[in-house]
Amino acid sequence: MHRKNAAATITVVKNFDCINALRALGEENRLRILHLLMEHKCSVTELAEALELTAYNTSKHLRVLKDADLVTCEKQGQQRLYRIAEGLQQHLRKNKNTLDLGCCLFRFDELELSLNQSSA
């Protein structure tokens, strides 16, 4: 399914649990985590320090994002590195950093601006 957005066509994500995705994307710290993971893989410690959260809270947020299939985890030695899930990454690349769940759009290209405004 496609949806027209301005002059661009955006593909709607199929086989995606919208309820889990909306729950995960509805919290500012999880959006901040996704924003950092869009740049590179990170450990819980790196994310916690960058976002000024406890490692415990960061882990809880990552679990919600992982349960919603938005992030994946890979083990490197003793450390676990998190990154944006491949399917989401491909979808965002293909759709100019826009996630279309069918019921709503998330514009990840505008995420940094809105996060900076809310933290100011």
C-alpha positions in Angstrom: 0.0 0.0 0.0 1.3 3.5 -0.9 0.3 6.9 0.4 0.9 10.2 -1.3 2.8 12.7 0.9 3.5 16.0 -0.8 5.1 14.9 -4.1 6.6 11.7 -2.7 5.1 8.2 -2.4 5.6 6.5 0.9 5.3 2.8 1.4 3.2 1.7 4.4 5.0 -0.8 6.7 3.3 -4.2 6.4 3.2 -7.0 9.0 4.0 -4.5 11.7 2.4 -4.5 15.2 1.2 -0.9 15.3 0.1 -1.0 19.0 3.6 -2.0 20.1 5.2 0.5 17.8 3.0 3.4 18.9 3.6 2.5 22.6 7.3 2.4 21.9 7.4 5.6 19.9 5.1 7.5 22.3 7.8 8.1 24.9 10.4 10.9 24.4 13.4 8.9 25.8 12.7 6.1 23.4 12.7 8.6 20.5 16.0 10.0 21.8 17.4 6.4 21.8 16.3 5.8 18.3 17.8 9.1 17.2 21.2 8.1 18.6 20.9 4.6 17.1 20.2 6.0 13.7 23.8 7.4 13.8 25.6 4.2 15.0 25.4 1.1 17.2 25.5 1.8 20.9 25.8 -0.1 24.2 23.4 0.5 27.1 26.2 2.4 28.9 26.9 4.7 25.9 23.2 5.4 25.5 22.7 6.0 29.2 25.6 8.5 29.4 24.6 10.3 26.2 21.0 10.7 27.4 21.7 11.2 31.1 19.6 8.2 32.1 20.4 5.4 34.4 21.5 2.1 32.7 18.5 0.4 34.3 16.0 2.8 32.7 17.9 2.7 29.4 17.6 -1.1 29.4 13.9 -0.9 30.1 13.4 1.5 27.2 15.5 -0.7 24.9 13.4 -3.7 25.8 10.2 -1.9 24.8 11.9 -0.9 21.5 13.1 -4.4 20.9 9.7 -5.9 21.7 8.3 -3.5 19.1 10.9 -4.8 16.5 12.3 -1.3 16.2 15.8 -2.2 17.5 18.0 -5.3 17.5 20.8 -6.4 19.8 24.0 -8.1 18.9 26.5 -9.5 21.4 30.1 -8.5 21.0 32.1 -10.2 23.7 30.7 -9.2 27.1 28.9 -6.2 25.6 25.5 -6.0 23.8 25.3 -3.4 21.0 21.9 -2.1 19.9 21.0 -0.7 16.5 17.9 0.2 14.5 16.3 -3.0 13.2 17.2 -3.8 9.6 13.7 -3.7 8.3 13.0 -0.3 9.9 16.4 1.0 8.6 15.6 -0.1 5.0 12.1 1.3 5.3 13.4 4.7 6.5 16.0 4.8 3.8 13.4 4.0 1.1 10.9 6.5 2.5 13.1 9.6 3.3 13.2 8.8 7.1 9.4 8.6 7.3 7.7 5.6 9.1 4.2 5.1 7.9 2.2 2.8 10.1 -1.0 3.3 8.1 -2.7 5.2 10.9 0.0 7.8 11.4 3.4 9.0 10.1 6.6 9.4 12.1 9.0 11.8 10.4 12.5 10.9 11.8 14.1 13.6 9.7 12.2 16.1 12.0 12.9 14.2 15.2 16.1 16.0 16.1 14.5 19.4 15.9 11.5 18.4 18.0 13.6 16.7 20.6 15.9 19.8 20.9 12.9 22.1 21.3 11.3 19.9 24.1 14.6 19.7 26.0 15.2 23.5 25.9 
